[in-house]
């Protein structure tokens, strides 16, 4: 009664992560994190008082039902991505503890649950799908005090990227985002150059020599693994 089970017990776990030396789980609208430095312990030391290294079990409060799907760490906290809203788990203290942890709403965009967000170093990027096309969104200047600067990067090419996209990667070194569909021969890439307050950006697409199996960046080099008949290259 005084030391209950963590919230993910008997609930569907959507995502697992490590953050600040804690093991975390997302289930429904709840974030549950283990004791600091004791990754498999989700119970308080004592029911009498909360200590700084006790587990964290906190919910994202919103007017609409929300399911948290995955997280992305930033310099100011942990960005939580739900189907229709994005949140920031942060603390005003140097120590993240049950007493200092808080969740605030960042933005209210639809977000694809099955394709995780990526980072380009200065921004956190995620996609949303319509019946025919995919939209790419970016969150910049994330902080616990002010709303982030949010923009739709596909605003000027609304019908370029199909809704079948299921491969989404980025390179902070090259400032490139790449989107593709496993089994398709086309990838769509967004590249930008940040000049003070101004961003120079471009969209383009590549037709590969086969159908996409996987794509990744090794430092600043882009690689695509493709199937061409019985050959994989």
Secondary structure, 3 states (H helix, E strand, C coil): CCCCCCCCCCCCEEEEEEECCEEEEEECCEEEECECCECCCCCCCCCCCCCCCCCEEEECCCCCCCCEEEEEEECCEEEEEECCCEEEEEECCCCCCCCCEEEEEEECCCCCCCCCCEECCCEEEEEEECCCEEEEEEEECCCCCCCCEEEECCHHHCCCCECCCCEEEEECCCCEEEEECCCCCEEEEEEEEEECCEEEEEEEEEECCCEEEEEEEECCEEEEEEEECCEEC
